[in-house]
Amino acid sequence: MFVAALLAVLASMVLALTRALVGPTLYDRILAINIFGTKTVLLIAVAGFAAGRPDFLDIALVYALINFVGTIAVMRLSHYGDLGAADEEGVL
């Protein structure tokens, strides 16, 4: 059962990576990398559950936070060209 789940997650990771390489726009590629990171979190969680190591869930949560912050940073960089730029209202 866990092997099937791991294989399904790996297959969806390959599809997300394919979209990241082929994606017609930059935003499609960024979204595909975000999806790849989310699937990595799922892979870590399923692997930890299959191995009987529930502490892998902590690692998966930390990776999810890093993935979220990284995606926001890349989107901000692609939109403004700078991570510290404020918009018209002076909001970062």
PDB file of N, CA, C and O in Angstrom:
ATOM      1  N   MET A   1       0.823  -1.188   0.000  1.00  0.00           N
ATOM      2  CA  MET A   1       0.000   0.000   0.000  1.00  0.00           C
ATOM      3  C   MET A   1       0.875   1.263   0.000  1.00  0.00           C
ATOM      4  O   MET A   1       0.622   2.193  -0.766  1.00  0.00           O
ATOM      5  N   PHE A   2       1.896   1.294   0.854  1.00  0.00           N
ATOM      6  CA  PHE A   2       2.759   2.468   0.919  1.00  0.00           C
ATOM      7  C   PHE A   2       3.615   2.604  -0.331  1.00  0.00           C
ATOM      8  O   PHE A   2       3.940   3.713  -0.757  1.00  0.00           O
ATOM      9  N   VAL A   3       3.974   1.471  -0.913  1.00  0.00           N
ATOM     10  CA  VAL A   3       4.773   1.517  -2.138  1.00  0.00           C
ATOM     11  C   VAL A   3       3.962   2.151  -3.263  1.00  0.00           C
ATOM     12  O   VAL A   3       4.492   2.939  -4.048  1.00  0.00           O
ATOM     13  N   ALA A   4       2.686   1.810  -3.341  1.00  0.00           N
ATOM     14  CA  ALA A   4       1.827   2.410  -4.364  1.00  0.00           C
ATOM     15  C   ALA A   4       1.687   3.911  -4.141  1.00  0.00           C
ATOM     16  O   ALA A   4       1.710   4.685  -5.098  1.00  0.00           O
ATOM     17  N   ALA A   5       1.545   4.321  -2.901  1.00  0.00           N
ATOM     18  CA  ALA A   5       1.438   5.754  -2.596  1.00  0.00           C
ATOM     19  C   ALA A   5       2.732   6.476  -2.948  1.00  0.00           C
ATOM     20  O   ALA A   5       2.697   7.570  -3.512  1.00  0.00           O
ATOM     21  N   LEU A   6       3.875   5.873  -2.618  1.00  0.00           N
ATOM     22  CA  LEU A   6       5.159   6.488  -2.952  1.00  0.00           C
ATOM     23  C   LEU A   6       5.343   6.604  -4.458  1.00  0.00           C
ATOM     24  O   LEU A   6       5.824   7.624  -4.952  1.00  0.00           O
ATOM     25  N   LEU A   7       4.963   5.564  -5.186  1.00  0.00           N
ATOM     26  CA  LEU A   7       5.078   5.603  -6.645  1.00  0.00           C
ATOM     27  C   LEU A   7       4.142   6.651  -7.262  1.00  0.00           C
ATOM     28  O   LEU A   7       4.507   7.322  -8.228  1.00  0.00           O
ATOM     29  N   ALA A   8       2.947   6.786  -6.704  1.00  0.00           N
ATOM     30  CA  ALA A   8       2.013   7.794  -7.213  1.00  0.00           C
ATOM     31  C   ALA A   8       2.548   9.201  -6.971  1.00  0.00           C
ATOM     32  O   ALA A   8       2.444  10.063  -7.843  1.00  0.00           O
ATOM     33  N   VAL A   9       3.117   9.435  -5.797  1.00  0.00           N
ATOM     34  CA  VAL A   9       3.678  10.753  -5.505  1.00  0.00           C
ATOM     35  C   VAL A   9       4.877  11.019  -6.412  1.00  0.00           C
ATOM     36  O   VAL A   9       5.035  12.132  -6.912  1.00  0.00           O
ATOM     37  N   LEU A  10       5.717  10.020  -6.627  1.00  0.00           N
ATOM     38  CA  LEU A  10       6.864  10.190  -7.521  1.00  0.00           C
ATOM     39  C   LEU A  10       6.425  10.482  -8.950  1.00  0.00           C
ATOM     40  O   LEU A  10       7.033  11.304  -9.635  1.00  0.00           O
ATOM     41  N   ALA A  11       5.369   9.807  -9.397  1.00  0.00           N
ATOM     42  CA  ALA A  11       4.858  10.061 -10.748  1.00  0.00           C
ATOM     43  C   ALA A  11       4.336  11.496 -10.879  1.00  0.00           C
ATOM     44  O   ALA A  11       4.568  12.155 -11.892  1.00  0.00           O
ATOM     45  N   SER A  12       3.635  11.970  -9.855  1.00  0.00           N
ATOM     46  CA  SER A  12       3.137  13.347  -9.921  1.00  0.00           C
ATOM     47  C   SER A  12       4.280  14.354  -9.816  1.00  0.00           C
ATOM     48  O   SER A  12       4.181  15.456 -10.355  1.00  0.00           O
ATOM     49  N   MET A  13       5.369  13.986  -9.125  1.00  0.00           N
ATOM     50  CA  MET A  13       6.542  14.861  -9.074  1.00  0.00           C
ATOM     51  C   MET A  13       7.200  14.971 -10.445  1.00  0.00           C
ATOM     52  O   MET A  13       7.665  16.045 -10.829  1.00  0.00           O
ATOM     53  N   VAL A  14       7.238  13.874 -11.175  1.00  0.00           N
ATOM     54  CA  VAL A  14       7.802  13.893 -12.530  1.00  0.00           C
ATOM     55  C   VAL A  14       6.947  14.779 -13.436  1.00  0.00           C
ATOM     56  O   VAL A  14       7.481  15.530 -14.253  1.00  0.00           O
ATOM     57  N   LEU A  15       5.628  14.695 -13.295  1.00  0.00           N
ATOM     58  CA  LEU A  15       4.749  15.542 -14.099  1.00  0.00           C
ATOM     59  C   LEU A  15       4.927  17.028 -13.756  1.00  0.00           C
ATOM     60  O   LEU A  15       4.919  17.882 -14.642  1.00  0.00           O
ATOM     61  N   ALA A  16       5.088  17.323 -12.465  1.00  0.00           N
ATOM     62  CA  ALA A  16       5.307  18.717 -12.060  1.00  0.00           C
ATOM     63  C   ALA A  16       6.644  19.228 -12.578  1.00  0.00           C
ATOM     64  O   ALA A  16       6.752  20.377 -13.005  1.00  0.00           O
ATOM     65  N   LEU A  17       7.662  18.372 -12.542  1.00  0.00           N
ATOM     66  CA  LEU A  17       8.971  18.779 -13.054  1.00  0.00           C
ATOM     67  C   LEU A  17       8.924  18.995 -14.565  1.00  0.00           C
ATOM     68  O   LEU A  17       9.590  19.886 -15.093  1.00  0.00           O
ATOM     69  N   THR A  18       8.142  18.183 -15.249  1.00  0.00           N
ATOM     70  CA  THR A  18       7.958  18.363 -16.686  1.00  0.00           C
ATOM     71  C   THR A  18       7.291  19.707 -16.977  1.00  0.00           C
ATOM     72  O   THR A  18       7.682  20.412 -17.907  1.00  0.00           O
ATOM     73  N   ARG A  19       6.288  20.053 -16.184  1.00  0.00           N
ATOM     74  CA  ARG A  19       5.623  21.345 -16.364  1.00  0.00           C
ATOM     75  C   ARG A  19       6.584  22.494 -16.068  1.00  0.00           C
ATOM     76  O   ARG A  19       6.521  23.540 -16.714  1.00  0.00           O
ATOM     77  N   ALA A  20       7.466  22.302 -15.102  1.00  0.00           N
ATOM     78  CA  ALA A  20       8.437  23.352 -14.781  1.00  0.00           C
ATOM     79  C   ALA A  20       9.408  23.573 -15.936  1.00  0.00           C
ATOM     80  O   ALA A  20       9.840  24.701 -16.171  1.00  0.00           O
ATOM     81  N   LEU A  21       9.749  22.527 -16.647  1.00  0.00           N
ATOM     82  CA  LEU A  21      10.677  22.652 -17.762  1.00  0.00           C
ATOM     83  C   LEU A  21      10.001  23.167 -19.030  1.00  0.00           C
ATOM     84  O   LEU A  21      10.621  23.882 -19.817  1.00  0.00           O
ATOM     85  N   VAL A  22       8.728  22.806 -19.231  1.00  0.00           N
ATOM     86  CA  VAL A  22       8.034  23.121 -20.472  1.00  0.00           C
ATOM     87  C   VAL A  22       7.151  24.365 -20.348  1.00  0.00           C
ATOM     88  O   VAL A  22       6.847  25.010 -21.351  1.00  0.00           O
ATOM     89  N   GLY A  23       6.744  24.701 -19.135  1.00  0.00           N
ATOM     90  CA  GLY A  23       5.768  25.759 -18.881  1.00  0.00           C
ATOM     91  C   GLY A  23       5.891  26.963 -19.787  1.00  0.00           C
ATOM     92  O   GLY A  23       6.995  27.477 -19.972  1.00  0.00           O
ATOM     93  N   PRO A  24       4.792  27.431 -20.357  1.00  0.00           N
ATOM     94  CA  PRO A  24       4.881  28.532 -21.314  1.00  0.00           C
ATOM     95  C   PRO A  24       5.251  29.873 -20.668  1.00  0.00           C
ATOM     96  O   PRO A  24       5.875  30.710 -21.320  1.00  0.00           O
ATOM     97  N   THR A  25       4.885  30.090 -19.419  1.00  0.00           N
ATOM     98  CA  THR A  25       5.203  31.370 -18.784  1.00  0.00           C
ATOM     99  C   THR A  25       6.028  31.136 -17.522  1.00  0.00           C
ATOM    100  O   THR A  25       6.137  30.014 -17.026  1.00  0.00           O
ATOM    101  N   LEU A  26       6.594  32.204 -17.029  1.00  0.00           N
ATOM    102  CA  LEU A  26       7.381  32.135 -15.801  1.00  0.00           C
ATOM    103  C   LEU A  26       6.514  31.722 -14.623  1.00  0.00           C
ATOM    104  O   LEU A  26       6.946  30.943 -13.774  1.00  0.00           O
ATOM    105  N   TYR A  27       5.296  32.239 -14.566  1.00  0.00           N
ATOM    106  CA  TYR A  27       4.412  31.919 -13.452  1.00  0.00           C
ATOM    107  C   TYR A  27       4.008  30.449 -13.453  1.00  0.00           C
ATOM    108  O   TYR A  27       3.847  29.857 -12.385  1.00  0.00           O
ATOM    109  N   ASP A  28       3.841  29.852 -14.626  1.00  0.00           N
ATOM    110  CA  ASP A  28       3.577  28.416 -14.701  1.00  0.00           C
ATOM    111  C   ASP A  28       4.752  27.621 -14.148  1.00  0.00           C
ATOM    112  O   ASP A  28       4.561  26.619 -13.459  1.00  0.00           O
ATOM    113  N   ARG A  29       5.944  28.062 -14.444  1.00  0.00           N
ATOM    114  CA  ARG A  29       7.137  27.368 -13.958  1.00  0.00           C
ATOM    115  C   ARG A  29       7.286  27.506 -12.448  1.00  0.00           C
ATOM    116  O   ARG A  29       7.641  26.546 -11.765  1.00  0.00           O
ATOM    117  N   ILE A  30       7.014  28.696 -11.932  1.00  0.00           N
ATOM    118  CA  ILE A  30       7.105  28.894 -10.484  1.00  0.00           C
ATOM    119  C   ILE A  30       6.053  28.051  -9.772  1.00  0.00           C
ATOM    120  O   ILE A  30       6.338  27.442  -8.741  1.00  0.00           O
ATOM    121  N   LEU A  31       4.860  28.015 -10.308  1.00  0.00           N
ATOM    122  CA  LEU A  31       3.796  27.201  -9.723  1.00  0.00           C
ATOM    123  C   LEU A  31       4.159  25.717  -9.762  1.00  0.00           C
ATOM    124  O   LEU A  31       3.883  24.986  -8.811  1.00  0.00           O
ATOM    125  N   ALA A  32       4.770  25.273 -10.847  1.00  0.00           N
ATOM    126  CA  ALA A  32       5.173  23.867 -10.955  1.00  0.00           C
ATOM    127  C   ALA A  32       6.251  23.527  -9.930  1.00  0.00           C
ATOM    128  O   ALA A  32       6.239  22.432  -9.367  1.00  0.00           O
ATOM    129  N   ILE A  33       7.176  24.440  -9.683  1.00  0.00           N
ATOM    130  CA  ILE A  33       8.195  24.195  -8.670  1.00  0.00           C
ATOM    131  C   ILE A  33       7.556  24.165  -7.286  1.00  0.00           C
ATOM    132  O   ILE A  33       7.964  23.373  -6.437  1.00  0.00           O
ATOM    133  N   ASN A  34       6.559  25.018  -7.049  1.00  0.00           N
ATOM    134  CA  ASN A  34       5.835  24.987  -5.782  1.00  0.00           C
ATOM    135  C   ASN A  34       5.102  23.656  -5.609  1.00  0.00           C
ATOM    136  O   ASN A  34       5.105  23.080  -4.521  1.00  0.00           O
ATOM    137  N   ILE A  35       4.483  23.174  -6.671  1.00  0.00           N
ATOM    138  CA  ILE A  35       3.809  21.879  -6.619  1.00  0.00           C
ATOM    139  C   ILE A  35       4.823  20.774  -6.358  1.00  0.00           C
ATOM    140  O   ILE A  35       4.541  19.847  -5.600  1.00  0.00           O
ATOM    141  N   PHE A  36       5.999  20.859  -6.977  1.00  0.00           N
ATOM    142  CA  PHE A  36       7.050  19.875  -6.747  1.00  0.00           C
ATOM    143  C   PHE A  36       7.465  19.870  -5.279  1.00  0.00           C
ATOM    144  O   PHE A  36       7.677  18.805  -4.699  1.00  0.00           O
ATOM    145  N   GLY A  37       7.582  21.046  -4.677  1.00  0.00           N
ATOM    146  CA  GLY A  37       7.920  21.130  -3.260  1.00  0.00           C
ATOM    147  C   GLY A  37       6.833  20.535  -2.381  1.00  0.00           C
ATOM    148  O   GLY A  37       7.129  19.867  -1.390  1.00  0.00           O
ATOM    149  N   THR A  38       5.575  20.775  -2.739  1.00  0.00           N
ATOM    150  CA  THR A  38       4.466  20.201  -1.978  1.00  0.00           C
ATOM    151  C   THR A  38       4.464  18.681  -2.088  1.00  0.00           C
ATOM    152  O   THR A  38       4.223  17.983  -1.102  1.00  0.00           O
ATOM    153  N   LYS A  39       4.732  18.174  -3.276  1.00  0.00           N
ATOM    154  CA  LYS A  39       4.808  16.720  -3.452  1.00  0.00           C
ATOM    155  C   LYS A  39       5.996  16.138  -2.682  1.00  0.00           C
ATOM    156  O   LYS A  39       5.934  15.000  -2.216  1.00  0.00           O
ATOM    157  N   THR A  40       7.066  16.906  -2.549  1.00  0.00           N
ATOM    158  CA  THR A  40       8.203  16.454  -1.750  1.00  0.00           C
ATOM    159  C   THR A  40       7.800  16.328  -0.289  1.00  0.00           C
ATOM    160  O   THR A  40       8.216  15.387   0.387  1.00  0.00           O
ATOM    161  N   VAL A  41       7.003  17.255   0.201  1.00  0.00           N
ATOM    162  CA  VAL A  41       6.490  17.173   1.568  1.00  0.00           C
ATOM    163  C   VAL A  41       5.659  15.904   1.733  1.00  0.00           C
ATOM    164  O   VAL A  41       5.795  15.191   2.728  1.00  0.00           O
ATOM    165  N   LEU A  42       4.802  15.628   0.759  1.00  0.00           N
ATOM    166  CA  LEU A  42       4.003  14.398   0.809  1.00  0.00           C
ATOM    167  C   LEU A  42       4.886  13.146   0.774  1.00  0.00           C
ATOM    168  O   LEU A  42       4.626  12.169   1.476  1.00  0.00           O
ATOM    169  N   LEU A  43       5.924  13.192  -0.047  1.00  0.00           N
ATOM    170  CA  LEU A  43       6.837  12.056  -0.146  1.00  0.00           C
ATOM    171  C   LEU A  43       7.539  11.804   1.190  1.00  0.00           C
ATOM    172  O   LEU A  43       7.652  10.656   1.619  1.00  0.00           O
ATOM    173  N   ILE A  44       8.002  12.850   1.840  1.00  0.00           N
ATOM    174  CA  ILE A  44       8.657  12.706   3.134  1.00  0.00           C
ATOM    175  C   ILE A  44       7.674  12.158   4.170  1.00  0.00           C
ATOM    176  O   ILE A  44       8.030  11.291   4.968  1.00  0.00           O
ATOM    177  N   ALA A  45       6.439  12.663   4.157  1.00  0.00           N
ATOM    178  CA  ALA A  45       5.443  12.208   5.123  1.00  0.00           C
ATOM    179  C   ALA A  45       5.078  10.739   4.910  1.00  0.00           C
ATOM    180  O   ALA A  45       5.003   9.976   5.873  1.00  0.00           O
ATOM    181  N   VAL A  46       4.855  10.342   3.672  1.00  0.00           N
ATOM    182  CA  VAL A  46       4.496   8.944   3.388  1.00  0.00           C
ATOM    183  C   VAL A  46       5.666   8.017   3.687  1.00  0.00           C
ATOM    184  O   VAL A  46       5.475   6.932   4.237  1.00  0.00           O
ATOM    185  N   ALA A  47       6.874   8.437   3.328  1.00  0.00           N
ATOM    186  CA  ALA A  47       8.049   7.611   3.614  1.00  0.00           C
ATOM    187  C   ALA A  47       8.253   7.454   5.118  1.00  0.00           C
ATOM    188  O   ALA A  47       8.594   6.369   5.588  1.00  0.00           O
ATOM    189  N   GLY A  48       8.046   8.526   5.872  1.00  0.00           N
ATOM    190  CA  GLY A  48       8.163   8.441   7.317  1.00  0.00           C
ATOM    191  C   GLY A  48       7.100   7.555   7.921  1.00  0.00           C
ATOM    192  O   GLY A  48       7.380   6.791   8.846  1.00  0.00           O
ATOM    193  N   PHE A  49       5.875   7.644   7.408  1.00  0.00           N
ATOM    194  CA  PHE A  49       4.806   6.794   7.910  1.00  0.00           C
ATOM    195  C   PHE A  49       5.055   5.328   7.557  1.00  0.00           C
ATOM    196  O   PHE A  49       4.789   4.437   8.363  1.00  0.00           O
ATOM    197  N   ALA A  50       5.567   5.083   6.351  1.00  0.00           N
ATOM    198  CA  ALA A  50       5.856   3.711   5.929  1.00  0.00           C
ATOM    199  C   ALA A  50       7.001   3.110   6.736  1.00  0.00           C
ATOM    200  O   ALA A  50       7.005   1.909   7.004  1.00  0.00           O
ATOM    201  N   ALA A  51       7.970   3.931   7.126  1.00  0.00           N
ATOM    202  CA  ALA A  51       9.111   3.447   7.900  1.00  0.00           C
ATOM    203  C   ALA A  51       8.825   3.412   9.392  1.00  0.00           C
ATOM    204  O   ALA A  51       9.661   2.944  10.166  1.00  0.00           O
ATOM    205  N   GLY A  52       7.677   3.891   9.807  1.00  0.00           N
ATOM    206  CA  GLY A  52       7.349   3.914  11.224  1.00  0.00           C
ATOM    207  C   GLY A  52       8.093   5.000  11.975  1.00  0.00           C
ATOM    208  O   GLY A  52       8.366   4.859  13.167  1.00  0.00           O
ATOM    209  N   ARG A  53       8.421   6.076  11.291  1.00  0.00           N
ATOM    210  CA  ARG A  53       9.164   7.190  11.892  1.00  0.00           C
ATOM    211  C   ARG A  53       8.292   8.444  11.846  1.00  0.00           C
ATOM    212  O   ARG A  53       8.387   9.220  10.895  1.00  0.00           O
ATOM    213  N   PRO A  54       7.448   8.654  12.853  1.00  0.00           N
ATOM    214  CA  PRO A  54       6.566   9.828  12.830  1.00  0.00           C
ATOM    215  C   PRO A  54       7.314  11.156  12.951  1.00  0.00           C
ATOM    216  O   PRO A  54       6.741  12.210  12.676  1.00  0.00           O
ATOM    217  N   ASP A  55       8.582  11.120  13.359  1.00  0.00           N
ATOM    218  CA  ASP A  55       9.348  12.361  13.444  1.00  0.00           C
ATOM    219  C   ASP A  55       9.665  12.938  12.061  1.00  0.00           C
ATOM    220  O   ASP A  55      10.089  14.090  11.963  1.00  0.00           O
ATOM    221  N   PHE A  56       9.469  12.167  11.000  1.00  0.00           N
ATOM    222  CA  PHE A  56       9.631  12.691   9.648  1.00  0.00           C
ATOM    223  C   PHE A  56       8.586  13.765   9.341  1.00  0.00           C
ATOM    224  O   PHE A  56       8.806  14.613   8.476  1.00  0.00           O
ATOM    225  N   LEU A  57       7.453  13.733  10.044  1.00  0.00           N
ATOM    226  CA  LEU A  57       6.427  14.749   9.829  1.00  0.00           C
ATOM    227  C   LEU A  57       6.936  16.131  10.227  1.00  0.00           C
ATOM    228  O   LEU A  57       6.570  17.127   9.603  1.00  0.00           O
ATOM    229  N   ASP A  58       7.771  16.200  11.254  1.00  0.00           N
ATOM    230  CA  ASP A  58       8.372  17.484  11.629  1.00  0.00           C
ATOM    231  C   ASP A  58       9.265  18.004  10.507  1.00  0.00           C
ATOM    232  O   ASP A  58       9.250  19.193  10.189  1.00  0.00           O
ATOM    233  N   ILE A  59      10.031  17.113   9.919  1.00  0.00           N
ATOM    234  CA  ILE A  59      10.895  17.497   8.803  1.00  0.00           C
ATOM    235  C   ILE A  59      10.052  17.956   7.618  1.00  0.00           C
ATOM    236  O   ILE A  59      10.397  18.926   6.944  1.00  0.00           O
ATOM    237  N   ALA A  60       8.944  17.256   7.363  1.00  0.00           N
ATOM    238  CA  ALA A  60       8.055  17.629   6.262  1.00  0.00           C
ATOM    239  C   ALA A  60       7.442  19.008   6.500  1.00  0.00           C
ATOM    240  O   ALA A  60       7.313  19.793   5.560  1.00  0.00           O
ATOM    241  N   LEU A  61       7.065  19.313   7.734  1.00  0.00           N
ATOM    242  CA  LEU A  61       6.496  20.624   8.037  1.00  0.00           C
ATOM    243  C   LEU A  61       7.512  21.746   7.854  1.00  0.00           C
ATOM    244  O   LEU A  61       7.178  22.811   7.334  1.00  0.00           O
ATOM    245  N   VAL A  62       8.740  21.513   8.276  1.00  0.00           N
ATOM    246  CA  VAL A  62       9.788  22.513   8.085  1.00  0.00           C
ATOM    247  C   VAL A  62      10.037  22.725   6.593  1.00  0.00           C
ATOM    248  O   VAL A  62      10.205  23.858   6.144  1.00  0.00           O
ATOM    249  N   TYR A  63      10.061  21.644   5.835  1.00  0.00           N
ATOM    250  CA  TYR A  63      10.247  21.771   4.395  1.00  0.00           C
ATOM    251  C   TYR A  63       9.084  22.522   3.751  1.00  0.00           C
ATOM    252  O   TYR A  63       9.290  23.295   2.815  1.00  0.00           O
ATOM    253  N   ALA A  64       7.861  22.301   4.243  1.00  0.00           N
ATOM    254  CA  ALA A  64       6.702  23.017   3.705  1.00  0.00           C
ATOM    255  C   ALA A  64       6.814  24.515   3.964  1.00  0.00           C
ATOM    256  O   ALA A  64       6.480  25.320   3.095  1.00  0.00           O
ATOM    257  N   LEU A  65       7.281  24.893   5.147  1.00  0.00           N
ATOM    258  CA  LEU A  65       7.457  26.316   5.444  1.00  0.00           C
ATOM    259  C   LEU A  65       8.533  26.940   4.564  1.00  0.00           C
ATOM    260  O   LEU A  65       8.365  28.054   4.068  1.00  0.00           O
ATOM    261  N   ILE A  66       9.626  26.230   4.373  1.00  0.00           N
ATOM    262  CA  ILE A  66      10.693  26.726   3.508  1.00  0.00           C
ATOM    263  C   ILE A  66      10.188  26.857   2.067  1.00  0.00           C
ATOM    264  O   ILE A  66      10.510  27.825   1.378  1.00  0.00           O
ATOM    265  N   ASN A  67       9.408  25.891   1.623  1.00  0.00           N
ATOM    266  CA  ASN A  67       8.838  25.933   0.274  1.00  0.00           C
ATOM    267  C   ASN A  67       7.914  27.140   0.114  1.00  0.00           C
ATOM    268  O   ASN A  67       7.955  27.819  -0.911  1.00  0.00           O
ATOM    269  N   PHE A  68       7.091  27.406   1.111  1.00  0.00           N
ATOM    270  CA  PHE A  68       6.176  28.539   1.049  1.00  0.00           C
ATOM    271  C   PHE A  68       6.929  29.869   0.995  1.00  0.00           C
ATOM    272  O   PHE A  68       6.650  30.714   0.145  1.00  0.00           O
ATOM    273  N   VAL A  69       7.867  30.042   1.892  1.00  0.00           N
ATOM    274  CA  VAL A  69       8.623  31.301   1.933  1.00  0.00           C
ATOM    275  C   VAL A  69       9.435  31.474   0.647  1.00  0.00           C
ATOM    276  O   VAL A  69       9.524  32.580   0.113  1.00  0.00           O
ATOM    277  N   GLY A  70      10.020  30.399   0.159  1.00  0.00           N
ATOM    278  CA  GLY A  70      10.784  30.471  -1.079  1.00  0.00           C
ATOM    279  C   GLY A  70       9.925  30.834  -2.272  1.00  0.00           C
ATOM    280  O   GLY A  70      10.350  31.609  -3.129  1.00  0.00           O
ATOM    281  N   THR A  71       8.730  30.289  -2.338  1.00  0.00           N
ATOM    282  CA  THR A  71       7.828  30.602  -3.443  1.00  0.00           C
ATOM    283  C   THR A  71       7.403  32.070  -3.398  1.00  0.00           C
ATOM    284  O   THR A  71       7.364  32.739  -4.431  1.00  0.00           O
ATOM    285  N   ILE A  72       7.088  32.567  -2.211  1.00  0.00           N
ATOM    286  CA  ILE A  72       6.720  33.974  -2.079  1.00  0.00           C
ATOM    287  C   ILE A  72       7.890  34.868  -2.486  1.00  0.00           C
ATOM    288  O   ILE A  72       7.693  35.879  -3.161  1.00  0.00           O
ATOM    289  N   ALA A  73       9.101  34.502  -2.079  1.00  0.00           N
ATOM    290  CA  ALA A  73      10.283  35.301  -2.426  1.00  0.00           C
ATOM    291  C   ALA A  73      10.519  35.311  -3.936  1.00  0.00           C
ATOM    292  O   ALA A  73      10.819  36.361  -4.504  1.00  0.00           O
ATOM    293  N   VAL A  74      10.390  34.170  -4.586  1.00  0.00           N
ATOM    294  CA  VAL A  74      10.613  34.107  -6.038  1.00  0.00           C
ATOM    295  C   VAL A  74       9.523  34.871  -6.784  1.00  0.00           C
ATOM    296  O   VAL A  74       9.809  35.547  -7.773  1.00  0.00           O
ATOM    297  N   MET A  75       8.285  34.772  -6.324  1.00  0.00           N
ATOM    298  CA  MET A  75       7.207  35.531  -6.971  1.00  0.00           C
ATOM    299  C   MET A  75       7.432  37.036  -6.810  1.00  0.00           C
ATOM    300  O   MET A  75       7.212  37.803  -7.747  1.00  0.00           O
ATOM    301  N   ARG A  76       7.864  37.449  -5.640  1.00  0.00           N
ATOM    302  CA  ARG A  76       8.130  38.871  -5.400  1.00  0.00           C
ATOM    303  C   ARG A  76       9.309  39.342  -6.252  1.00  0.00           C
ATOM    304  O   ARG A  76       9.281  40.440  -6.809  1.00  0.00           O
ATOM    305  N   LEU A  77      10.339  38.509  -6.348  1.00  0.00           N
ATOM    306  CA  LEU A  77      11.501  38.850  -7.159  1.00  0.00           C
ATOM    307  C   LEU A  77      11.135  38.952  -8.632  1.00  0.00           C
ATOM    308  O   LEU A  77      11.609  39.847  -9.331  1.00  0.00           O
ATOM    309  N   SER A  78      10.295  38.040  -9.107  1.00  0.00           N
ATOM    310  CA  SER A  78       9.913  38.081 -10.516  1.00  0.00           C
ATOM    311  C   SER A  78       8.988  39.262 -10.819  1.00  0.00           C
ATOM    312  O   SER A  78       8.999  39.778 -11.936  1.00  0.00           O
ATOM    313  N   HIS A  79       8.204  39.690  -9.858  1.00  0.00           N
ATOM    314  CA  HIS A  79       7.275  40.798 -10.092  1.00  0.00           C
ATOM    315  C   HIS A  79       7.959  42.151  -9.960  1.00  0.00           C
ATOM    316  O   HIS A  79       7.795  43.012 -10.825  1.00  0.00           O
ATOM    317  N   TYR A  80       8.723  42.351  -8.890  1.00  0.00           N
ATOM    318  CA  TYR A  80       9.331  43.649  -8.625  1.00  0.00           C
ATOM    319  C   TYR A  80      10.779  43.749  -9.096  1.00  0.00           C
ATOM    320  O   TYR A  80      11.284  44.851  -9.313  1.00  0.00           O
ATOM    321  N   GLY A  81      11.438  42.626  -9.253  1.00  0.00           N
ATOM    322  CA  GLY A  81      12.848  42.655  -9.612  1.00  0.00           C
ATOM    323  C   GLY A  81      13.753  42.866  -8.417  1.00  0.00           C
ATOM    324  O   GLY A  81      14.974  42.942  -8.557  1.00  0.00           O
ATOM    325  N   ASP A  82      13.146  42.963  -7.228  1.00  0.00           N
ATOM    326  CA  ASP A  82      13.898  43.175  -5.998  1.00  0.00           C
ATOM    327  C   ASP A  82      13.056  42.626  -4.847  1.00  0.00           C
ATOM    328  O   ASP A  82      11.830  42.739  -4.861  1.00  0.00           O
ATOM    329  N   LEU A  83      13.711  42.034  -3.859  1.00  0.00           N
ATOM    330  CA  LEU A  83      12.971  41.478  -2.730  1.00  0.00           C
ATOM    331  C   LEU A  83      12.557  42.536  -1.723  1.00  0.00           C
ATOM    332  O   LEU A  83      11.631  42.305  -0.946  1.00  0.00           O
ATOM    333  N   GLY A  84      13.210  43.684  -1.711  1.00  0.00           N
ATOM    334  CA  GLY A  84      12.916  44.700  -0.711  1.00  0.00           C
ATOM    335  C   GLY A  84      12.137  45.879  -1.230  1.00  0.00           C
ATOM    336  O   GLY A  84      11.996  46.874  -0.519  1.00  0.00           O
ATOM    337  N   ALA A  85      11.628  45.808  -2.436  1.00  0.00           N
ATOM    338  CA  ALA A  85      10.922  46.942  -3.022  1.00  0.00           C
ATOM    339  C   ALA A  85       9.519  47.080  -2.424  1.00  0.00           C
ATOM    340  O   ALA A  85       8.826  46.087  -2.205  1.00  0.00           O
ATOM    341  N   ALA A  86       9.124  48.299  -2.170  1.00  0.00           N
ATOM    342  CA  ALA A  86       7.768  48.579  -1.676  1.00  0.00           C
ATOM    343  C   ALA A  86       6.883  48.934  -2.867  1.00  0.00           C
ATOM    344  O   ALA A  86       7.359  49.417  -3.894  1.00  0.00           O
ATOM    345  N   ASP A  87       5.588  48.682  -2.706  1.00  0.00           N
ATOM    346  CA  ASP A  87       4.663  49.056  -3.780  1.00  0.00           C
ATOM    347  C   ASP A  87       4.277  50.532  -3.665  1.00  0.00           C
ATOM    348  O   ASP A  87       4.895  51.274  -2.902  1.00  0.00           O
ATOM    349  N   GLU A  88       3.260  50.962  -4.416  1.00  0.00           N
ATOM    350  CA  GLU A  88       2.896  52.368  -4.468  1.00  0.00           C
ATOM    351  C   GLU A  88       2.459  52.921  -3.112  1.00  0.00           C
ATOM    352  O   GLU A  88       2.694  54.095  -2.826  1.00  0.00           O
ATOM    353  N   GLU A  89       1.820  52.088  -2.264  1.00  0.00           N
ATOM    354  CA  GLU A  89       1.338  52.538  -0.972  1.00  0.00           C
ATOM    355  C   GLU A  89       2.427  52.491   0.099  1.00  0.00           C
ATOM    356  O   GLU A  89       2.178  52.844   1.251  1.00  0.00           O
ATOM    357  N   GLY A  90       3.626  52.060  -0.274  1.00  0.00           N
ATOM    358  CA  GLY A  90       4.708  51.959   0.698  1.00  0.00           C
ATOM    359  C   GLY A  90       4.701  50.680   1.494  1.00  0.00           C
ATOM    360  O   GLY A  90       5.418  50.564   2.488  1.00  0.00           O
ATOM    361  N   VAL A  91       3.885  49.695   1.067  1.00  0.00           N
ATOM    362  CA  VAL A  91       3.799  48.416   1.766  1.00  0.00           C
ATOM    363  C   VAL A  91       4.761  47.451   1.124  1.00  0.00           C
ATOM    364  O   VAL A  91       4.827  47.350  -0.101  1.00  0.00           O
ATOM    365  N   LEU A  92       5.514  46.736   1.950  1.00  0.00           N
ATOM    366  CA  LEU A  92       6.452  45.749   1.431  1.00  0.00           C
ATOM    367  C   LEU A  92       5.755  44.534   0.913  1.00  0.00           C
ATOM    368  O   LEU A  92       6.406  43.603   0.439  1.00  0.00           O
TER     369      LEU A  92
END
